[in-house]
């Protein structure tokens, strides 16, 4: 049985603005009103998150206080299609196409069978669901997503095609005999690589004053493809043209930026730069270094990047920097999708800060 005090809506809109002594109210897709207790210390944060979700037309999961019927907890669901279900010791591991996370449906939940049925139907029919997980990536709710007349199309990130190697023409035109490649794909010094890393890291969101265009590196749970593509855009503006490295596996990565001190991923991505090993090498020859401020304080080798993600059997894939999402080699040349991903996970960070406090979390080693 689903949580009787929880509501899930595919969108939320402002119903009544704030007035003296009152917090604003929000309308759900079924016409019900979501009320915020103005005396709650989280009232302002709840209002900002709900207003952000209304602007993005994102779904909402809200738990209500049974006595006051006011919002006591907010989560931001995913909308996507199930691409993998795996039986594990504690339950059912879920992967959807619009999330890098490995979400766990606990087997001891009273509504396990009901949620499992919805997940398996989504996978069999390739239909979207609304999946809600908590900060430990444990499934709180899952139900079919039934589009309304005003809803836009659900992005299709199903892995129709996965190219693990560059196409032949790309390989040929990146070969160093071509003069334009000497500049575009030249290897840079370690000092320059650190400068670029520092420039990317400086764009991180201030967790107590989250505002665009900051990059939510302090919300590592999800959205890495948006962070990586935004870094690519910023590097291009600096005259630097990175590639990207993708990792696939049962990733379990320690982090102080999640209150549970870890995140579970099915995959992850970050930009890479060619960095000279020393002055005795030619100016286009060196090694790939990963730029990932969500995990490190400095550029690292691909081997170092892989080693912290908890799965020695994980596989790596190198792609051109233009690849926005690995499934189908999708691109985002206008950065419209990138902006949407960043806006969503800035809200997720804001929502976490409002209810748990700002990272990094002192309980994590």
DRENROMI-587265 format. One record per atom (N, C-alpha, C): residue in one letter; x, y, z. Coordinates in steps of 0.1 Angstrom, whole numbers, plus 5000, padded with zeros to 4 digits. Atoms other than C-alpha are relative to their C-alpha. Last residue first. Example, Ala and Ser with C-alpha at 12.3 -4.5 7.8 and 13.67 -1.06 7.14 Angstrom:
DRENROMI-587265
S499149895000;S513749895071;S499250115008;A500949885000;A512349555078;A500950125000;
//
This chain:
DRENROMI-587265
X498550004998;X534751065066;X500750084989;X499350085010;X531051165064;X501550015002;X500050144996;X529251275095;X500749914990;X499050034990;X530251635089;X500149865004;X500650054988;X528251665057;X501049955010;X499750144997;X529651885029;X499549965014;X498850085001;X526951995022;X501250095001;X499149995012;X524152225033;X501149905001;X498949914997;X521352125057;X501049994988;X498950084993;X518851835058;X501150105004;X500550114991;X515451975047;X501149945008;X501249954992;X516252315030;X499649905011;X499549904990;X519752195019;X498850055009;X499350074990;X518151895002;X500550095011;X501050084993;X515552094983;X500749935012;X500749914991;X518252344972;X499049935009;X499149954989;X520352064959;X499350095010;X499850124991;X517351914940;X501050035011;X501250014991;X516552264927;X500149885009;X499949894991;X520052294913;X498950005010;X499250054989;X519551944900;X500550125009;X500750114992;X516552044878;X500949975013;X501049944992;X518152374866;X499349905009;X499349924989;X521352194856;X498950065008;X499450094990;X519351934836;X500650085012;X501150064993;X517152204819;X500649905011;X500549914990;X520252404810;X498949945008;X499149984989;X521852104794;X499550105011;X500250114991;X518752034774;X500950015012;X501349994994;X518852374759;X499849895010;X499950014986;X522652354753;X498650035007;X500549884996;X522252454716;X500050025016;X499249895004;X524452174704;X499550145004;X500849884995;X522851914726;X500750124995;X499349884999;X523951574712;X499150115005;X500749885002;X522751224715;X500850125003;X499049895003;X525150934710;X499350134998;X500249955013;X522250684710;X500950124996;X501050095007;X522350644747;X499750064987;X499450115007;X525550824758;X499149914992;X500550114993;X524051164765;X500449874992;X500749964988;X525551494755;X499649895009;X501050104995;X528051374730;X499550055013;X501349955004;X529851694716;X498949905005;X500649924990;X532951614737;X498650054996;X499849865003;X533851324714;X499350095010;X500849945011;X533750994731;X500450144997;X499649875004;X535850764753;X499150054988;X500349975014;X534150464770;X500550144997;X499949865004;X535250304802;X499750014985;X499449985014;X534149964816;X500050154997;X500749905008;X533549884853;X500850024987;X500450065013;X535149564866;X499350104991;X498850025008;X537049744894;X499649944986;X500250125008;X533749874907;X501249984991;X500550124993;X533850124936;X499849884992;X501450025002;X534050464919;X499549865003;X500749964989;X537350574933;X498549974999;X499750074988;X539450364910;X499250045012;X500750134999;X537850484878;X500149945014;X501449975000;X539050844882;X499149875002;X500449954987;X542450724892;X498550035001;X499950114991;X542750514860;X499650045015;X501250085001;X541450794839;X500049885009;X500050095011;X544151014852;X498749924999;X499550144997;X543351294875;X500049924988;X500150105010;X542851674873;X500649875004;X498949985010;X542651844907;X499749904988;X499649874999;X540251874936;X501050044990;X498649974998;X538351554929;X500250155002;X499350114993;X534851394929;X501450045004;X500950064991;X532251654918;X500749895008;X500149944987;X535051864904;X499049945010;X501250044993;X535651624876;X499950055014;X500349884993;X538251714849;X498649985007;X501449984998;X539751384838;X499850135008;X500349974986;X543251364824;X498650055001;X501349944997;X544151194791;X499850025015;X501050094995;X547751144785;X498750075003;X500050014985;X550451314764;X499049905004;X499950134994;X551351404728;X499950005015;X501350075001;X550151704709;X500049875007;X501149924994;X553051934719;X498649944998;X500549915010;X555751664713;X498750075006;X501050055010;X557151504744;X499650114990;X499350075010;X560351614761;X499149934990;X499649925011;X558551884780;X500749924988;X498749934997;X556751634802;X500450084987;X499350074990;X553651424804;X501250075004;X498750045003;X551551674784;X500649935012;X499149934992;X547851684792;X501449944998;X498750065002;X545151584768;X501050095007;X499149925008;X541851694783;X501349924998;X498550034999;X538951494796;X500850104991;X499149965012;X535351594803;X501449955003;X499349874998;X533251394828;X500850034988;X499249945011;X530751104828;X500650135004;X499649874996;X529050854852;X500850064988;X499049945009;X527250524849;X500350145005;X499850105010;X525050294869;X501050044990;X500249975014;X525550504900;X500049884991;X500050125008;X525250454937;X499650044986;X501050015011;X526150754958;X500149884992;X499750085013;X527950764991;X498950034990;X498550015003;X528250955024;X500449924988;X499750144998;X524550905034;X501549964997;X500150024985;X524151285038;X500249855003;X501250074998;X525451325002;X499949965014;X501149915005;X528151584995;X498649934999;X500549934989;X530751405016;X498850094996;X500049855002;X531251154988;X499550065013;X500149924988;X532050784985;X500050154997;X499049904998;X531250624952;X499950085013;X500349964986;X529450294946;X501150105005;X499149904994;X529450214909;X499450045014;X500749994987;X527849894896;X500850095009;X499850114991;X529149944861;X499150025012;X501250084999;X529550194832;X500349885010;X499750134992;X532150474830;X498749935002;X501250064994;X532050754804;X500449875007;X499850144996;X535050974794;X498849965008;X500750054988;X534551294774;X500349855003;X500850125003;X536551494749;X499349965013;X499850134993;X537751844756;X499249894993;X500950105006;X538152134732;X500149865006;X499650144997;X539752434748;X499049914996;X499250055011;X539452784733;X500649865003;X498649974997;X538252934766;X501049964989;X499949865000;X534652944753;X501450055003;X500049955014;X535052584744;X500250154999;X498650035006;X536052514780;X500150054986;X499249904994;X532752684792;X501549984995;X500449875006;X530652474768;X501050115005;X499650005014;X532452154778;X499850134993;X498549985000;X531952234814;X500650004987;X499849864996;X528252274807;X501550035001;X500249925013;X528251934789;X500250155003;X498950025009;X529851764819;X499950084988;X498849934995;X527451914844;X501149994990;X500249865001;X524451814823;X501250085005;X499949975015;X525751454818;X499750154998;X498649985004;X526451434856;X500150044985;X499949895009;X522751494864;X501450024995;X500550015014;X522451264894;X500450134992;X500950125002;X523551194930;X499649984986;X499450115009;X526551424930;X499049894996;X501150105000;X524651734943;X500549894991;X500250054986;X527651944954;X498749925001;X499150114997;X528751974917;X499749945014;X500250074987;X525552174911;X500949885003;X500050145003;X526952404884;X499949925013;X499150094993;X526152774889;X499849854996;X499750135008;X524352964862;X500949905007;X499350025013;X522053004880;X501050114997;X500649925011;X521453054917;X500749974987;X500050075013;X521952864949;X499350084989;X500549905009;X522653084979;X500149954986;X500949924993;X523352855009;X499450124992;X501250074995;X524752574989;X499050085008;X500049984986;X527052804969;X498849945006;X501149934993;X526852634936;X500450035014;X500850084992;X530152534918;X498950095008;X501449985003;X531352764891;X499149925009;X500449874995;X534852794907;X498550034997;X500450024986;X535352424901;X499550135006;X501250075000;X535352484863;X499549985015;X501049915006;X537952764865;X498649935001;X500449904991;X540052554889;X498950094995;X500850074990;X540052264865;X499550105010;X501450035006;X541052494837;X499249935010;X500749875001;X543952634858;X498649984994;X500549964986;X544952284868;X499250134999;X501150094996;X545152184831;X499450035014;X501149955007;X547252494823;X498849915003;X500449874994;X549752394850;X498750064994;X500750044988;X549752034837;X499650135008;X499250034988;X550652164803;X499249965012;X499749884992;X548352134773;X500949965012;X499950034986;X548151864746;X500450135008;X498750004995;X546951984712;X500049975015;X499950124991;X543551884700;X501449995006;X501350034993;X542352214684;X500349895010;X500449904990;X545852354676;X498849955008;X498949974992;X547552054659;X499650105011;X500150084988;X544151944647;X501250035009;X501049944991;X543952234622;X499949925013;X499649884993;X547252124607;X499050055010;X500849895005;X546151774598;X500350125009;X499449955012;X548951524604;X499250124995;X499149884999;X547851494640;X500650054988;X498650055001;X544951244632;X500950135000;X499349974988;X541651394644;X501549965000;X499949854999;X540251404609;X500650055013;X499249955010;X540951034604;X500350155002;X498650044997;X539550924637;X500950064990;X499649924989;X536351124631;X501449975003;X499649875005;X536050974596;X500450095011;X498750005008;X536350624610;X500350144996;X500250045014;X533650674637;X501350024992;X500349895009;X534950704672;X499749944986;X498849955007;X534650384693;X499650124991;X498950004990;X532150274720;X501350054993;X498850005008;X529050364699;X501250015010;X498849964992;X525950274718;X501349984993;X498750025006;X522650254700;X501050055009;X500250065013;X518950234710;X501449964994;X498850035007;X519850304746;X499849924987;X499850155000;X516550454758;X501349974991;X498650034998;X517050834763;X500349855000;X499750145002;X513650934749;X501549975001;X498850035008;X512751274763;X500249855000;X498950054991;X509151284775;X501249964992;X499650145002;X507051494752;X501149965010;X499250025011;X505451814766;X500549854999;X498650054998;X502551804789;X500849994987;X499149894999;X499552034783;X501449955002;X500049925012;X497151764771;X501150115000;X501149925002;X498151534800;X500150084987;X499949875005;X500651254799;X498750074998;X501049995010;X500150944820;X499950154996;X500249865003;X503250864839;X499050014988;X500049975014;X502850514854;X499950154998;X501450025006;X503650484891;X500150044986;X499950015015;X506750464913;X498649974995;X501250015008;X507150574949;X500349984986;X501249974992;X509650584977;X498749984993;X501249965007;X512550414959;X498950025011;X501050104998;X515750414978;X498750044995;X500450065013;X518450644963;X499149875002;X499250125001;X519850714998;X499749924987;X498649965001;X518651074995;X500949885000;X499549924989;X515150944987;X501550034999;X499050064991;X513850814954;X500450105011;X499649924989;X510650894934;X501049935009;X499250084990;X510050734900;X500550105010;X499549914990;X507350874877;X500649925011;X500650014986;X506950624849;X500550135007;X499449924989;X507450634811;X499349985013;X500849884997;X506450354787;X500650075012;X499249885003;X508850104771;X499250135002;X500749925010;X506149834772;X500850134996;X500550095011;X508149564790;X499450094989;X498950065007;X510249804811;X499549924988;X499349895007;X507350024821;X501149944992;X500849965011;X505349714830;X500750114991;X499950115010;X508149574851;X499250044988;X498749995006;X508349904870;X500249904989;X499949885008;X504649924877;X501350014992;X500850025012;X504549564888;X500050124991;X499350095009;X507449614912;X499249984987;X499049925007;X505649914927;X500849924990;X500749905008;X502549704935;X501050094992;X500650075012;X504549404947;X499450104991;X499050045009;X506749624970;X499449944987;X500549985014;X503849804986;X501049954989;X501350065002;X504449675021;X499450014986;X501049905001;X508149755017;X498649934999;X500950004989;X510349465028;X498950115001;X500950115001;X511849414993;X499049995012;X499950104989;X513349754993;X498949894999;X501350024995;X513249914958;X500149895011;X500350134993;X516750034952;X498650005005;X501049984990;X517750314927;X499549865005;X500650134998;X520950294907;X499150015012;X500150074988;X521450644896;X499649864999;X498850084999;X522550784862;X499949915013;X499449994987;X518950904856;X501349924999;X499749864998;X516850964825;X500650035014;X499149945011;X516950614811;X500350155002;X500949945010;X515750434843;X500950094990;X499349895008;X517750194864;X499050054989;X500749945011;X516149994892;X500950104993;X499249885004;X517649754917;X499450054987;X500049995014;X515049524933;X500750134996;X501249975008;X515349404968;X500250004986;X501049924992;X517849384996;X498750024993;X500250064987;X520049094982;X498850075007;X498850004991;X519749204946;X499649965014;X500250054986;X517349134918;X501350005007;X499150104995;X518049354888;X499749965014;X500450054987;X515749564867;X500949895004;X499450124994;X517049754837;X499449985014;X499150085010;X515850004811;X500649885006;X499250104993;X512850154830;X500849934989;X500450135004;X511550464811;X501049905007;X499250075009;X511750814825;X499549864998;X500950065010;X510251084847;X500949934989;X499650015014;X512251144878;X498949964991;X500050125007;X510751264911;X500750014986;X500149975014;X511751564932;X500149874992;X499050075008;X511151504969;X499750044985;X500149995015;X509351724994;X501149924994;X498850055007;X508651665031;X499750014985;X499050034990;X506251815057;X501349954993;X498950075005;X503751995034;X501149975011;X499049925007;X500652095052;X501249924996;X500150015014;X497651875060;X501050094992;X500249875006;X497752005095;X499750004985;X500849914991;X497251685115;X499750134993;X501350054998;X498351425089;X499150095008;X500250034985;X501451625080;X498549965002;X500749904993;X501751595042;X499949965015;X500650074989;X504351415021;X499450115009;X500149934988;X505051564987;X499349915011;X500450104990;X506351414955;X500050085013;X499749994986;X506551664927;X499549895008;X500950074990;X506751654889;X500450035014;X499550134995;X508551914868;X499049945010;X501050105003;X506952194848;X500549865003;X499450105009;X510252384849;X498949904996;X499449935011;X508552704863;X500549894990;X501149945008;X506252504886;X500650064987;X500650115007;X509252304899;X498950044991;X499150055010;X511052624907;X499549894992;X500049905011;X508052764925;X500949964988;X501250025008;X507852434944;X499850114989;X499950125008;X511452464954;X498849984992;X499149985011;X511252824964;X500149884991;X500549915010;X508152774985;X500950024988;X501050085007;X509552465003;X499450094988;X499350095009;X512652675012;X499049924991;X499449935011;X510552955025;X500749914990;X501149945009;X508352725046;X500650074988;X499750045014;X511252515060;X499150074990;X498649945004;X511252685094;X500449974986;X499050105001;X507452605095;X501350064997;X499250004988;X505252885107;X501149905000;X499149895000;X503952955072;X500850015013;X500249944987;X502652595069;X500950125001;X498849994992;X502652525032;X499750075013;X499949894990;X499552405015;X501349995007;X498950044991;X499252184983;X500350125009;X499149904996;X495952234967;X501049955010;X499849984985;X494051964949;X501050115002;X500749894995;X493152014912;X500150025015;X501450054998;X494251664900;X499150115006;X500650045012;X497451804885;X498649955001;X499550125006;X498451984917;X499249964987;X501050095005;X497852344927;X500649884993;X499750055013;X500252534949;X498949904996;X500550145002;X499652754979;X500249974986;X500850035012;X501553064990;X499649865000;X499150045011;X502553115026;X499249984988;X500350135007;X500253315049;X501149974990;X500250114991;X500853575076;X499749874993;X499549974986;X500453865052;X499649885009;X500649884995;X499953715017;X500450025015;X499949984985;X501853474996;X499350135004;X498749944996;X500553404961;X500050025015;X500249874993;X497653164955;X501350065004;X501549994999;X497452864931;X499750135007;X500449914990;X501052854918;X498550025000;X500149855004;X501452554896;X499650085012;X500549914989;X502652194902;X499950144994;X499649865001;X503251914876;X499450075012;X499149995011;X503151534873;X500450144997;X500749935011;X501651514908;X501050024988;X499149985012;X502451274935;X499350064989;X500649975013;X500851284969;X501150024990;X499249955011;X501951125002;X499250034988;X499849864998;X500151085035;X500850064989;X501249925001;X498650755025;X500150155002;X500149924989;X502050605017;X498750095000;X499349885001;X501350344990;X499850095013;X500849885000;X500050005000;X500950125000;
//
